[in-house]
Amino acid sequence: MLQAFLRCVRRFPWFANVTLYGCLFAGGDLVHQRLSRRDEMDWNQTRNVAVVAFSFHGNFSFFWMRFLERRFPGNSAGMVMRKLFLDQAAAAPLATTVFYTGVSFLEGKEDILEDWRNKFLNTYKTGLMYWPFMQFLNFALMPPYIRTVFTGCCAFVWAIFLCFSRQTGDGTAGAALAWLFPPKEESAEEMVDSKLKEAATAKPVQ
């Protein structure tokens, strides 16, 4: 199965890489909606995310990875660090900008820069805690022809975060963690038991 997939990627590199990237990115939105425990799936939202992913992110990643490899060939420490620096300095802010503005445009918002203004900086700083490590593995270990596929696998997780940030978050990792792991709420019985225990252990007033 894996060998067949790799043969397909080698034979149709653009189609295979971009298609898989777009599917994984759109899948991130579906997972976000599931984790949000919505009563109904918003398929229009998933469509908008998929359009942005297929039309820009997948294609940009494919040609960006080719450009970096041609400009800085090989996986020596120096070449990897050069590619990593350029990726985070140029590609990361561009990809984040296109996501926020692109989805807002497809939704028909009057001010397509509103989400970008409010959340871009936090999102970019959060990305610096995730993408440099993923792309280091990509540039150091992955052969060039599947680097967009690997980026797409990483983008699946990142898309969940982006979709959450755009809907209800602020672009920070703290908000995402609070959403994923909300504090446990005490049930009514637990609250009564707690009050009874406090009353039983309280010292009588002299």
Secondary structure as UniProt FT lines:
FT   HELIX           2..11
FT   HELIX           13..35
FT   TURN            36..37
FT   HELIX           43..52
FT   HELIX           53..57
FT   HELIX           58..71
FT   HELIX           77..86
FT   HELIX           87..91
FT   HELIX           92..106
FT   TURN            107..108
FT   TURN            112..113
FT   HELIX           114..127
FT   TURN            128..130
FT   HELIX           131..141
FT   HELIX           144..146
FT   HELIX           147..167
FT   HELIX           173..180
FT   HELIX           188..201
//
